[in-house]
Amino acid sequence: MADGTQHGRQALDSIRALFPDPVPTLGIDIDGCVDEAPVFFRILTRIWPGQVFVVSYRRDRAKAIADLARWEISYDQLFLVTALDEKAAVIAREGIRIYFDDQPECLKAIDALTNVMLVRNGGNFDFDDQRWMFSDKTGKLL
């Protein structure tokens, strides 16, 4: 067991060495992201060497906290917004530089300094047709 712990510390130190100083703040959404891939986000939030902020369109703070605990998500702060466009404001204000969400509507207003990661799920991808689903407001056909 001690070897596993030591290996884990060495791996974390190796990951930290890859990042600039200061380490960019990570932001994640709950619904459509964490709940779609809880193991991935559990691992990511545990090894992320900087701050982790959860930014989610929810009203029930207690349920959000309980869900994050159930999935064993490590985070520094939880921000709940009441409108999708509020996410971009929180991301800019808090200096989040890497952000995961599943709704292009939330991602389009995020500044160019932030790397955005779109999580694929049944709400934004047609698995039968094998194509992304966008509205005229969020996508442009090339």
Steps between C-alpha positions, in 0.01 A plus 500: 500500500783740579639446149165602351490815711857588402420432134195727527708782650762464227230510233346813654840669519556416132163652409572817700832542320316521167301809596610861498506696820237595596303192407184583303171476683277214386124544467241225460124476459296235683206407277600350168867489604581364844189282502590364153859409593533499880812279508684727255410815697580331834850422375546838328392704803714296738820537299447855372786700653307828510161617617184324382176697473160351427275732297151361451151607400315376807285645774537234771841554663457215750426252219798625298729448801351155566542397136863616492567309824333186364725511193803589720578818309769719658438872461588833659186701428149439372324769296133454413355723230138563408557574130729330249671825398604557863752216468725708271496786752604268785771341284645843410472639853664197663774462237402149397726405208381144425126432506287191431132533404253319277297793373638709213264780612716536812830478317450761228529801735816378675805712422784383276737462797304198623538159339156341477429128489164385366384176663302284258164362613153430367405866536761627254583197283274277291651156554279339233594758236858543633480882488524788741181696564528878498252782461542795265618697804780260591622345177595591147488247218818512294 
